[in-house]
Every structure is written in C-alpha cells, then in structure tokens.
Amino acid sequence: MDQRVKPAPHEIRRARADNPKTRERDLAAQLGISEAELVAAHCGDGVVRVEPRVNDLLT
C-alpha cells in the first residue's frame, strides 16, 4: 500500500506558483494528487466550490 503523504494546500499553491507554465494535470501527477485536489487547494483564492443543487437546475 502506498503511504505517501499528500502535500498541504499551501504546498500545492507554492508548487503552482513555482511552476506557472506546467499544465495542471502534469503538476498534479508530479505532486501525486488528482487535478481536483489541485483545484481544491485554491478554494477561496479565485476558485469557488460549486454546490450540487440539481433541483435548482431542473426548475
């Protein structure tokens, strides 16, 4: 079983700042995280969490 520790959100943001030309999926792979985790690290900093409210979409 893989026991790698995932980077903290501030470490992910720093990696993004240090590698501005790296594609998101490539950076996520380098960090050993998913692209969703990369985006989640930026919540509140230009990224807004979308609430799944299907009823609002269908009415």
N, C-alpha and C positions, 0 to 999 in steps of 0.2 A: 504494500500500500504506500502511496506517495504521501510523505509527511511534510511537504513544502509548506512554509508559512507564506500566506498571501501578503502582499505589501499593503500598508495602511493607505487610506485615501490621500494623505498629504504626500506620501512617497510616489503614488501614481501621478498626482498632479505635477510633482517635480520632474518625473520622468518625461511627461508630456512637454513641459517647458524646456527641458534639456534636449529634446528631440523633436522640434517643431515640424520637420519635414517627413517624419516617419508616419506611414499610414497607421490608422487606428488598429486595424487587425494585426499588423505586424508588431506594433508596440505591445498590444495585449499578449500576443504569443511570447514575446521576449520576457514579459513580466510574469508569465504563467497564469494569466487571468483571462476571463472572457471579455469580449467587447462590451457587453452590458455592464460588467464590473468597472471597466474603464470609464464609461459614461456616468455610472452611479457615483464615482469618486468626485464628479464635478457638480453634483446636485447642489443647487443654491448659488452656483457660480456660473450663471449663463445656461444652466440646464434645469428644467422643471420636470418633476415627476408627474407622469400622466396617470390620472385615476381611472380605473376601468369601470366606467358607468355606461354600460350597453343600453340601458333603458333610455338614457338621455339622447343617445344617437338614433334610436328607433322611433322616438315620438316627435 
